[in-house]
């Protein structure tokens, strides 16, 4: 794989066995998460994960606001910190709160994100002036790669991350941009990545991270960097599985089933096929409770019973 220094990026990629193995390991974890229905974390957990991601991305660029201070800022309290650090943290919190508004394939949206990060701060929203024209060409080429190349999104997310740091289009916050944008790309591949805080692990391993970035740029060989990120993603997914793997109750199961159901009617067997680890008795109880709660309408009796969603 070669990332050229030319304005129009030429990428030649041969999938090495280690890269393929890393991608397969991540895919297996995602499959386990889907099979266990662990992709609907609580709102409390979602907020905590986003706070941890913001905290890590700030710290890796020298803003050491604490988690307690960040929670206070998220609740619109004033904290004891420099005006710059407080504004920077508030901007990052806001960016993560509107992450769904950004399209990972849009260069215009990346520029919008940079403006969000730098609002009210003494820093430019424009490309670095010394190499403005070259940076413009390289950024255009980077998004052309992102939108038109056939690489898998897992690989694209890592290469985009690396290439953005190589270009370093802005005077500040380039790492924050790269981390945020990689997460957008990963979420397009699997929504559960919204709740995976690999940013924290990058902060904890930032010495190795920075060394691999520099080496990849110097040697034009990003494979070690990709493997490093794949390993962090795999560990983050493993941690998510370990912490979230709990037994679903009947309300959880019914909520998951209703969210995914798009047909006209279904049977108990359809419900059992969705939740293979429960008994027929448990399935019948779930369905009876949902009927009593006015979530479902029952049609027919016993083995011939069918169920329809109550119109909202």
RAGIBEL-V754357 format. One record per pair of residues at least 12 apart in sequence whose ideal C-beta (glycine too) atoms are under 7 Angstrom apart, sorted by the first residue. I is the first residue (numbers start at 1). J is the second residue. If there is no record, write none. Layout:
BEGIN
I;J + I;J
END
This chain:
BEGIN
1;13 + 1;14 + 1;221 + 1;222 + 1;223 + 2;220 + 3;163 + 3;220 + 3;222 + 7;134 + 7;137 + 7;138 + 7;141 + 8;141 + 9;141 + 9;142 + 9;145 + 11;145 + 11;149 + 13;151 + 16;223 + 18;227 + 19;223 + 19;226 + 19;227 + 22;227 + 22;230 + 22;231 + 22;234 + 23;152 + 23;154 + 23;230 + 25;234 + 26;154 + 26;230 + 26;233 + 26;234 + 26;237 + 29;234 + 29;237 + 29;238 + 29;241 + 30;190 + 30;192 + 30;237 + 32;241 + 33;192 + 33;241 + 36;245 + 37;248 + 37;256 + 38;241 + 38;244 + 38;245 + 39;191 + 39;192 + 40;256 + 41;195 + 41;244 + 46;195 + 49;195 + 49;197 + 50;96 + 51;67 + 51;70 + 51;71 + 51;74 + 52;197 + 52;200 + 53;96 + 53;197 + 53;199 + 54;70 + 54;92 + 54;93 + 54;96 + 55;67 + 55;70 + 56;199 + 56;200 + 56;202 + 56;203 + 57;92 + 57;176 + 57;179 + 57;199 + 58;88 + 58;89 + 58;92 + 59;203 + 60;175 + 60;202 + 60;203 + 60;206 + 61;173 + 61;175 + 61;176 + 63;85 + 63;88 + 63;89 + 65;81 + 65;85 + 65;89 + 69;81 + 70;89 + 73;86 + 73;89 + 73;90 + 73;93 + 74;93 + 84;121 + 87;120 + 87;121 + 88;121 + 91;116 + 91;117 + 91;119 + 92;117 + 92;176 + 94;116 + 95;113 + 95;116 + 95;117 + 95;180 + 99;184 + 102;184 + 104;181 + 104;184 + 104;185 + 104;188 + 105;146 + 105;147 + 107;139 + 107;143 + 110;177 + 110;181 + 113;177 + 113;180 + 114;170 + 114;173 + 114;177 + 117;173 + 117;176 + 118;173 + 123;171 + 123;172 + 124;171 + 127;169 + 127;170 + 128;169 + 128;170 + 128;171 + 135;167 + 135;169 + 138;167 + 139;167 + 139;169 + 142;160 + 142;163 + 142;164 + 142;167 + 146;160 + 153;185 + 153;188 + 153;189 + 154;189 + 155;226 + 156;185 + 157;182 + 157;185 + 157;186 + 158;225 + 158;226 + 158;229 + 159;222 + 160;181 + 160;182 + 160;185 + 161;178 + 161;182 + 162;213 + 162;216 + 162;222 + 162;225 + 164;177 + 164;178 + 164;181 + 165;178 + 165;213 + 166;217 + 179;199 + 179;202 + 195;240 + 196;236 + 196;237 + 196;240 + 197;236 + 198;232 + 198;233 + 198;236 + 201;232 + 201;235 + 201;236 + 202;232 + 208;228 + 212;224 + 212;225 + 212;228 + 213;225 + 250;285 + 250;286 + 250;289 + 253;275 + 253;286 + 254;286 + 254;290 + 254;295 + 257;271 + 257;274 + 258;295 + 258;309 + 261;309 + 265;299 + 265;306 + 265;307 + 265;308 + 266;306 + 266;307 + 267;305 + 267;306 + 268;283 + 268;284 + 268;287 + 268;305 + 271;283 + 271;287 + 287;307 + 294;310 + 295;310 + 296;308 + 296;309 + 296;310 + 297;310
END
